[in-house]
Amino acid sequence: MKAISILSGGLDSTIATIKFTEEYDIHAITFDYGQKSAKMEIETAKTISSSYGFKHHIVKLPWLGKLGGSALTTEDRIPRPSMEDLDTAIARETARKVWVPARNLVFTSIGAAYADALDARTIIVGWDKEEAVTFPDNSQKFLEAFNKVLKMGTLVDVKVKAPFIDYTKKEIIMEGYGLGVPFEATYSCYEGGELHCGVCESCMRRKRAFKLAGIEDPTLYRF
């Protein structure tokens, strides 16, 4: 049976996808929408797909990056919240600065098109409880609503599966450790450098998750 994975090469999407390797013939999709980290995300997802035998597709969406003025796709400075800021209203404000209009809605809709065309019955995503606090398109409500739309929007019986929808980053790291995921092969940084910057929100959440899980962080950070 086939499944479509929305694979950025980050911790969440990578571990979620690897969780289903024994169950599905996986077609992974990585998006280039003009984000600063596009090159590294594509390289990472390609390497992971090759290692696990996933078929890998790159979808370019240059128009998406031109909408909304996200710091991910413009020359604007990427916010650098402190570790203490991650669970406060400050994180909700910084999230707005990196918000790409309807990104998960667009990505998952394209995943649905691939599923419809390839007769795949599952779309795998890395949405999680921790990021749902600042990004509503990671939430349980969004998942349930999207699956209702899929019933009428595709000819195949396809559903989005988000195995970590109720997980924190710490719990995702622990799951990945149990699966033997090569953490060093994943990429989370918003900045897009060869080394993780270590100071953007995504890097900070990555650092904190390893620390809370009590698992050695193999990531090389600039700061």
C-alpha positions in Angstrom: 0.0 0.0 0.0 1.2 3.5 -0.9 1.5 6.6 1.4 2.5 10.1 0.6 4.9 11.8 3.1 5.2 15.6 3.4 8.9 15.4 4.2 10.9 18.6 5.0 13.8 16.6 6.4 13.1 18.1 9.9 12.8 16.0 13.0 9.0 15.8 13.1 8.3 14.8 9.5 11.3 12.5 9.3 10.5 10.5 12.4 6.8 10.4 11.5 7.7 9.0 8.1 10.2 6.5 9.3 7.5 5.2 11.8 5.5 4.0 8.8 8.4 2.4 6.7 7.3 -1.1 7.3 3.6 -0.4 6.6 3.7 1.6 3.3 5.5 2.1 0.0 6.3 5.8 0.7 6.4 8.6 -1.8 8.0 11.6 -0.1 7.4 15.2 -1.2 9.7 18.1 -0.4 8.6 21.6 -1.2 10.7 24.5 -2.5 8.7 27.7 -2.0 11.7 30.1 -1.9 12.5 29.5 1.8 16.0 30.3 3.0 16.4 26.6 4.0 15.1 25.1 0.7 18.5 23.8 -0.5 19.3 22.1 2.9 15.8 20.7 3.3 15.9 19.2 -0.2 19.3 17.7 0.3 18.3 16.3 3.7 15.0 14.8 2.5 16.7 13.3 -0.5 19.4 11.6 1.6 16.8 10.3 4.1 14.6 9.0 1.2 17.6 7.3 -0.4 18.6 5.7 3.0 15.1 4.3 3.6 14.0 3.5 0.1 11.4 6.2 -0.3 10.6 7.6 -3.7 11.4 11.3 -3.5 9.6 14.2 -5.3 10.5 17.9 -5.3 7.6 20.3 -5.8 8.5 24.0 -6.6 6.0 26.6 -5.5 7.7 30.0 -6.2 4.5 31.9 -5.9 3.9 30.8 -2.3 7.1 32.4 -1.1 6.0 35.7 -2.6 2.9 35.9 -0.5 2.7 37.4 3.0 6.3 38.6 3.6 7.4 35.8 5.9 10.9 36.1 7.3 11.5 32.6 5.9 11.2 33.8 2.3 12.3 37.4 2.5 15.4 39.3 3.6 13.7 40.0 6.9 15.7 38.8 10.0 14.6 35.5 11.4 13.3 35.9 15.0 15.6 34.6 17.7 13.5 33.9 20.8 15.2 32.7 24.0 14.6 29.2 25.4 12.4 30.8 28.1 10.3 32.5 25.4 9.2 29.3 23.7 6.1 28.7 25.8 5.0 32.4 26.2 3.1 35.0 24.2 6.5 36.0 22.7 6.6 32.8 20.7 3.2 33.5 19.3 4.4 36.8 18.1 7.6 35.4 16.5 5.5 32.7 14.9 3.6 35.4 13.0 6.9 36.6 11.5 7.7 33.3 10.0 4.1 32.4 9.0 3.8 31.4 5.3 0.2 31.9 4.2 -1.8 28.6 4.3 1.4 26.6 4.0 0.2 23.3 5.5 -3.1 23.7 3.8 -1.3 24.0 0.4 1.3 21.3 1.1 -1.3 18.8 2.3 -3.6 19.5 -0.6 -0.8 18.8 -3.0 -0.1 15.6 -1.1 -3.8 14.7 -1.5 -3.4 15.2 -5.3 -0.5 12.8 -5.3 -2.5 10.4 -3.3 -5.4 10.6 -5.6 -3.2 10.1 -8.7 -1.1 7.2 -7.1 -4.0 5.5 -5.3 -2.3 6.1 -2.0 -4.5 5.8 1.1 -2.4 7.8 3.6 -0.7 11.2 3.8 1.9 11.3 6.5 2.6 14.6 8.3 4.8 15.6 11.3 2.3 18.0 13.0 2.7 18.0 16.7 1.1 19.4 19.9 3.9 21.7 20.8 3.9 23.6 17.5 0.1 23.7 17.4 0.2 26.3 20.2 1.7 28.8 17.8 0.8 27.3 14.4 -2.9 26.3 14.2 -2.3 24.3 11.1 -0.5 21.7 13.3 -3.5 21.1 15.5 -5.9 18.3 16.1 -8.8 20.5 14.9 -7.0 21.2 11.6 -6.3 17.5 11.2 -9.9 16.5 11.7 -11.2 19.3 9.4 -8.8 18.4 6.6 -9.8 14.7 6.7 -13.4 15.7 6.4 -12.6 17.7 3.3 -10.7 14.7 1.8 -13.8 12.6 1.9 -15.3 14.8 -0.8 -12.1 16.2 -2.5 -10.6 12.9 -3.7 -11.7 9.7 -5.4 -9.6 7.5 -3.2 -10.3 6.8 0.4 -7.3 8.8 1.8 -6.6 10.2 5.2 -4.0 12.3 6.8 -2.1 10.6 9.6 -0.3 12.7 12.1 1.2 10.2 14.6 2.6 13.0 16.8 -0.5 15.2 17.0 -0.5 14.8 20.8 3.3 14.8 21.2 5.7 17.4 22.4 9.1 17.7 20.7 10.7 15.8 23.6 8.3 12.9 23.1 9.0 12.9 19.3 12.8 12.7 20.0 12.2 9.8 22.4 10.1 8.0 19.7 12.8 8.7 17.1 15.5 7.3 19.4 13.4 4.1 19.8 13.2 3.8 16.0 16.9 4.3 15.5 16.4 7.5 13.5 19.7 9.1 12.5 19.1 12.5 14.1 22.3 13.9 12.6 20.8 13.4 9.2 17.8 15.7 9.9 17.6 19.4 9.4 15.5 21.9 11.3 17.1 25.4 10.9 15.1 28.3 9.5 18.3 30.1 8.4 19.4 27.6 5.8 23.1 27.4 6.5 25.1 24.1 6.3 25.3 24.2 10.1 22.2 24.8 12.2 22.3 28.4 13.4 21.3 27.4 16.9 19.3 30.6 17.7 16.1 30.5 15.5 12.9 29.2 17.1 13.2 25.9 15.3 16.8 25.3 16.4 15.8 26.3 20.0 13.0 23.8 20.1 15.3 21.2 18.7 17.9 21.9 21.4 15.4 21.9 24.2 13.8 18.6 23.0 17.1 16.7 23.1 17.9 18.2 26.5 14.5 17.4 28.0 14.6 13.9 26.5 18.0 13.3 28.0 19.4 12.2 24.7 22.6 13.4 23.2 22.1 16.0 20.5 24.4 15.2 17.5 23.5 18.5 15.8 26.3 20.9 14.9 25.2 24.5 15.7 27.0 27.8 14.9 25.8 29.3 18.2 
